């Protein structure tokens, strides 16, 4: 009897040890094989331009269904809201001020081969995953980090060929210069053959995505990164015009903070130097221009949504969906006339708030489908993908693994209380990016008080940011619970003096952590 009691005790201890070693992955029902991971990213898709985020005129039924069956995040934010550095941030799990890959000096480096090989695709490849990439790369990998970050040639095969088993990508457009490789190169070449009729860039991206699945071995997990060219560039050659029929006469809703003229509340340095006010005057400053623009963004979102539907259908047909995780987001937002701005970069909600949906086919149906208001940063993508794949997150990655939030094992008292955001882009510097004396030009802009670089934080309730190179510094503070459209800057409101002091200090602390 004593022996049996000791044996039962030993078995219980061993079971507990196995549970700890196995970790959160075994809390999921179904297969214990490593999950497949599909990371879907659109280009310039504003967070609320889809049905599941409350604007039903955006026709996104397939994305909405993913959201209903997965987790939809309501407080996800970009660490940087412009394409090149945002993409590098998500792939490497590092802040822009840390990896320094961006459009303008002094943070205008390419991504070194060594740093690229520390990103989530390379780490999954090393762990036995089949890796694929389709669509807009948006940054350049070189042997060493070099300047400028926008060279004339990219040599994708040379610098990415050891990481991606399947590749169909370009820098910005798929109309020319598409680079492809895999064990079935001819099929990809046919998809992207110039002059194909009845095809559009989003449909071609979708075809390549399905081709990847058709060539996937049964005995290997995969990680596929799909970077849609949509919804950016809304001219006819970038839109699948048959889809435009739905929207051509549709009256799109107008956000309450859309303004015909540039807002008097915008800092003078932004109005006079950023490209957002100028582009707004050209593209979204009248009701007619606004309707034309947003209808075209909606059309492209619908085309992307159709590809998401085809993806899920293919995964079901191949018996893969139940062991596949799908992550859907974008690289940055768009103002579309809000605040009297077009473009992105600046730290208002329309630019820095991100759509984020995570579907996990391993989760039992009765545990699926909830909204989450935890603060998530785009710098969290890499560590979370690695964790979901069962790979230890290496040192040097600055983001947080939010897989515990997905499966509800995260102690939320230990989760972050703020996310850090920054904007290092100056349009005048972008125009000078190929000159040898870019650092002198940069300093001259700062000395002339023309810099609108900024950084700040978003807490559960407040947002604070500062144009830190301007003299004197310009600050903005918003109570997003009372003022979600950021119409009332509280910096000079004595009632918020304590909040302002606290957020100033926290911003500097988080910035110092980011640059390390």
Secondary structure, DSSP 8 states (H G I E B T S, - for coil): -HHHHHHHHHHHHHHHHHHHHH-GGGGSSS--S--EEEEEEEES--TTSSGGGT-TTS--HHHHHHHHHSEEEEEEE-SB-SHHHHHHHHHHT--HHHH--SSSTTS---EEHHHHTTSHHHHHHHTT-EEEEEEE--S-EESS--S-S--S---HHHHHTTT-SEEEEESS-SSS--EEESTTHHHHHHHT-TT-TT--HHHHHHHHHHHHHHT--TTS-EEEEEEEEEES--SGGGS-HHHHTTTTT------TTB-SS--TTS-HHHHHH-HHHHHHHHHTSSHHHHHHHHHHHHHHHHHHHHHHHHHHHHHHHTT-GGGEEEEEEES----TTBTT--SS-SSSHHHHEEEEEEEETTS-GGG--EEE-S-EEGGGHHHHHHHHTT----TT--S---HHHHTT-S-GGGS-SEEEEEE---HHHHHTTTSTTHHHHHHHHHHTT----EEEEEESSEEEEEETTSSS-EEEEEETTT-TT-----TT-GGGHHHHHHHHHHHHHHHHHHT-
